[in-house]
Amino acid sequence: MIVIHHNPDCGTSRNVLAIIEASGETPVVIDYLKEGWTRPQLLALFAAAGLTPRTALRETKSPAKDLGLLDESVSDEAILNAMLEHPVLVNRPIVASPKGVRLCRPSEAVMNLLDKLPPGPLFKEDGC
């Protein structure tokens, strides 16, 4: 089973979903902007992907700057709390498969999580 934490408004996220589907998989799609995150969920995803709240923080096209989260003195705990309040702060897409968990930026990063590669050629739209 493959799970994608997806933002349908993001070109990179749409590209990753298209690659997964082209590989023959039918992923579980979680629209995290609608569903939000839980602390245990984020901590588990970050641990599995080798991320920290800071490395998973979406700095552009998010309220990160306005919330003062870009300063290096801001703790991971403060960033995590902001992510729980503002789900858009988590960079996307995060994909979980039996082969691991990864922040799939660029979208080709999802290839290592698939059992079968999609037939080519693949076409990508601009990301976000």
SULGIZI-V568374 format. One record per residue. D_FIRST is the distance of its C-alpha to the first C-alpha in Angstrom with 2 decimals. Layout:
BEGIN
d_first->(D_FIRST	D_FIRST)
END
This chain:
BEGIN
d_first->(0.00	3.79	6.69	10.13	13.31	15.40	19.13	20.04	23.52	22.54	22.81	20.73	17.84	18.34	18.54	15.23	13.57	15.70	14.78	11.01	12.08	14.81	12.64	11.52	8.02	8.01	6.63	7.61	11.00	13.18	16.79	18.00	21.57	21.70	19.74	21.10	20.05	20.94	22.58	20.27	17.18	18.94	20.35	17.10	15.49	18.82	19.23	15.93	16.75	20.40	21.69	24.47	25.24	27.84	25.69	23.03	25.89	26.20	29.89	30.60	30.23	29.77	32.39	32.09	35.61	37.19	35.79	37.30	34.04	34.83	37.66	36.88	38.49	35.79	33.78	30.02	30.47	32.22	29.57	26.81	28.99	29.49	25.77	25.42	28.32	27.42	23.64	24.59	25.73	22.27	21.71	18.75	16.13	14.11	10.63	8.33	6.07	6.97	10.06	11.18	12.03	14.52	16.85	16.67	20.39	21.44	18.67	18.74	17.36	13.79	14.67	14.42	10.72	10.05	10.49	12.85	15.20	16.21	19.75	22.41	24.31	22.22	24.12	23.63	25.35	27.00	24.90	26.05)
END
